[in-house]
């Protein structure tokens, strides 16, 4: 199960705000290059910067004495401000290394973290301006992972999905392949007579890792014994990693064609969104009814982007009642509901609302939200949503 993996990622539950300091722009200095490369590995002065792994991102590397200067650039522009970086650092002899990361085309967003094995992560003390990040690490012959967030790779999703295969009603299969030919995996949890479907998506935007850290326990909870009654009535479709190319390439936001997938749910020019659209249409053609959908993301704060209760969706107050119940269950957590419409942007929740006449939400966790809180909120959000859906008569999803 993903629970063990999630806990290992979150062994430092209070990962946010660890010693970060904001520098004035005058705090930056120029570096004299003795070695610069655009390859997938950078060598100099006994130091190795390695970005030959899934989810890595470094666009240029300069090593001078014991200082490493990296440049991070977006896959294309215009783009959302989400500069992502991930690499491994090692040294022939144990020593302290100063790391400078310069952002081109974006401003600092993600606080640096380190890990020996890619599973257990610790925050690094750092200083930053809008365009630059600085920190120091002790390097040794053992490679040390450095990244803007915990690494949740394509393999991690495959491992998680297959951990649920022992359940008799869970089928893990391929939805299809991405632009670059990577598998887009899905889980279907069904019963022969069920007609109502809950849809769960994740990772349209590669760096939005806290969304993934919420999706895993949300779904795990639904597939546990606590969700048995729910699964007796509702089918579940889970597509946790919509953008595997972007994840593998360490993209800031886009797919392999440089497109924001959460802006393609109107034009459907990208294979990833078309595959999901066709799957949902096939469910309906087979007599199924999409009744609710969630799309997991990350941003600067915890927020639930919803459709307005007066938009004409069925049933109208479902989301308001659900989030009110979540707030009652977790008074220490601020439940922010932000309703709105975006009919011409190609956003997933708008597509679900307009196509199936039911509610959908964009479930956003803050970049720096305590990882234990993310887990707790996800479990409570799932508990309360299951209760709300079970309390809703089937005819209400049809507006009857």
PyMOL commands that set and color helices and strands:
alter all, ss='L'
color gray80, all
select helices_A, chain A and resi 2-9+25-27+154-163+209-222+225-233+244-249+261-263+271-285+318-329+348-356+371-390+394-398
alter helices_A, ss='H'
color red, helices_A
select strands_A, chain A and resi 21-22+36-37+41-44+47-50+60-64+67-73+86-91+95-104+113-115+122-123+126-128+132-139+144-147+170-177+183-189+196-202+234-239+289-299+303-306+337-339+359-366
alter strands_A, ss='S'
color yellow, strands_A
deselect
rebuild
show_as cartoon
